[in-house]
């Protein structure tokens, strides 16, 4: 199995867990079609992981949470001026969970990060690599360097000790821990609120 085929398999697994079948709080009607768009995109070109593919490319993101799933670590992105999860360009790496972890380490300054292993306990899914936690495709506005293009963002759930103080990177105005309620107040982005919904559901499911 090639790495592209492996990602396609992971996305189908995502469809059958978070996007369609097992997760009951499917309040976002755009998520299912988004899976279709991302799968279509990865199937369309081997250049989908490269920033040089001008129409769009993959990014890997990490929603960092504390172990009790009561807080999230968000970054105030310099270019976009929004509170978001940590993440960045794949730059040719087909293993988007690796991209997500690398970006989380670099953008948070934390070293004690690990993927939150919930797949078997919640979905009875045996996985060799972390299951995507969320999926989104969105337009990035044109800037001085790039034309407008689409980011196909594959997101993973990463745990960190909230007692460790994050370090603000050059790409951020700020990096800060928020309660879920406070996080909802600093962003109106539907895809962010969808992730918060999933965390609250996951916390109840895991009984932590």
KAHUPE-V344752 format. One record per residue. PHI is phi as a letter, one per 20 degrees, with the letter a starting at -180 (none if undefined). PSI is psi as a letter, one per 20 degrees, with the letter a starting at -180 (none if undefined). OMEGA is omega in radians with two decimals (NA if undefined). Layout:
phi: {PHI PHI}
psi: {PSI PSI}
omega: {OMEGA OMEGA}
//
This chain:
phi: {none f f f f f f g f f f f f f g e d f e c e e e f e e e d f e f g g f g f f f f f f f f e b f e f e d f f f f f r a e c c c c e e c e g e l d c c d d d e f f f e m c e b f f r a f f l n e f e f f f g f f f f f f f e d m e d d e b f e e d g f f e d l d e c e c g f g e b b b c b e e f f c f d c f g b d e d d d d c d c d b f f f f e f d f e f e c e a c b f c f f f f f f f e b d f g f f f f f f g f f f f f f f f e l d}
psi: {p r h g h g g g g h h h h g g i e h h g f h o h m m i o i i g g h h g g g g g h g h i h p i j i j p h i n h h r r q q p q p o p r r h j k i q q o q q o p g h i k q p r r q r a q h l i o i n h h g g g g g h g g h i h j q i l q q p o n i g g h g i l p p q h q q p p h r p q p q p p q q a i h q r p r p p o p p q q p p q q o i i p p q p p r i i q h q p q p q r g g h h h h i q j p h h g h g h h g h g h g g g h h i l none}
omega: {3.10 -3.14 3.08 3.11 3.12 3.09 3.08 3.11 3.12 3.14 3.06 3.07 3.08 3.12 -3.05 3.12 -3.06 -2.96 -2.98 -2.85 -2.93 -3.08 -2.97 -3.02 -3.09 -3.09 -3.09 -3.07 -3.12 -2.99 3.11 3.08 3.12 3.08 3.12 -3.13 -3.10 3.12 3.09 -3.12 -3.12 3.13 -2.99 -3.05 3.06 -3.13 -3.01 -3.13 -3.03 3.13 3.14 3.06 -2.87 -3.09 -3.13 -3.13 -3.10 2.95 3.08 -3.07 3.10 2.94 -3.08 -3.12 2.97 -3.04 -3.14 3.08 3.09 -3.12 3.07 3.09 -3.11 3.08 3.05 -2.98 -3.10 -3.04 -3.05 3.12 -3.08 2.98 -3.05 2.93 3.14 3.13 -3.14 -3.05 3.07 3.13 3.05 -3.13 3.14 -3.09 -2.98 3.04 3.06 3.08 -3.11 -3.13 3.12 -3.14 3.13 3.11 -3.08 -3.02 3.13 -3.04 3.12 -3.13 -3.05 -3.09 3.06 3.08 3.13 -3.06 -3.09 -2.89 -3.10 -3.08 -3.05 -3.02 -3.05 3.12 3.01 -3.06 3.04 3.10 -3.11 3.09 3.02 -3.11 -3.13 -3.08 3.14 2.97 -3.05 -3.11 3.01 -3.10 3.08 3.06 -3.06 -3.09 -3.01 2.96 3.04 -3.11 -3.08 2.95 3.03 -2.93 3.07 -2.95 -3.11 -3.13 -3.06 -3.12 3.12 3.07 -3.08 3.13 3.10 -3.11 3.11 3.14 -3.12 3.13 3.14 -3.08 -3.02 2.91 -3.07 2.99 -2.95 3.01 3.08 2.85 3.13 3.14 3.14 3.11 3.11 -3.10 -3.03 3.11 3.04 -3.09 -3.12 -3.09 3.06 3.13 3.08 3.11 3.10 3.08 -3.11 3.12 -3.13 3.09 -3.12 3.12 3.11 -3.12 -3.12 3.14 3.10 NA}
//
